[in-house]
Amino acid sequence: MTHETSNRQSTREFESLQALQNHVGEELACSDWMTVDQARIDLFAEATGDHQWIHVDPVRAASGPFRGTIAHGLLTLSMIPMLMSQAMTIHNVQMGVNCGSNKVRYASPVLAGSRVRGRFTLASMTPLQPLNGVDGFEMVFDVVVECEGSGKPACVAQLVSRRYG
């Protein structure tokens, strides 16, 4: 598994959750490119038990519909929090909880060896009741995972999370 650092985007930083409130509707950040190699795909197959040949058999996949192995759609989706943490930092946050995803679509395959990156737009931010005296927000991010050189995104989703700080 490799992590690309060329063409590095700068990490966008926010001092607090409250500092984000004026940015609803804005694209907040874009991650660096990250290579999705066969080793990462194989590890995901091991973790999930999804060993379909289009993911894990490079010889058979070479003559298949994609002319090579492709990442699992759920692997692409599961990389979003990592790409987000690389793209932006929110200081003074004690805890974050992933609440799920809305409207997930896989528009194009991610071939083994391709590079992907995430673009993050803050769609909404709703105050929550304090948890043990700590203020929090439910945040919805519109996320586009781009695959380098592809005209279509690899994945489009809304990520719902709660952050307390």
C-alpha positions, 0 to 999 in steps of 0.5 A: 500500500502506498500513499502518494505525497506528490501534488500534496494538498494542504490540510485545512484546519478549523479551530473548533466545531463552531468555526465550521458553522459559517461554511455550510454549503462550501467545499471544505477540503480535498485530500491528497491522491492515494493509490489503491493497490492490489495489497489493499484490495486483498486485505479488504477481501480478507477482512470481509470475506468477499473474494470475488475474482474481479477483486482478487484474481489478477490473471482471471480479471485481466480478461474480464470486463474491467481488464484488471482487478477492481477495488470493492465498492465498500472499500472505496466507501470505507476509505472516506474517513481516512481521506477526510482526516488527511484533508482537514483537521478540526481542533478541540474535538474530543470525539467523533462518531460515524452515524452512517452514509446516505445516497451512496453510489459507485459511478465507476470502478477503481482499478487496482493501482489507480489513485483516488482522492476525496472532496468534502462539502459540508452539507449541514450542521445541526447542534445536538443535546450535550453529551455528558456536558459536551456540546456536539453537532451532527454533520452531513458531508457530501463526498465525492471520491475521484479516480485520477484520469476518470471522467466519472467519480468512483463514489458519491456519498453523504457521510453523517457523523457526530462530533463533540468538542 
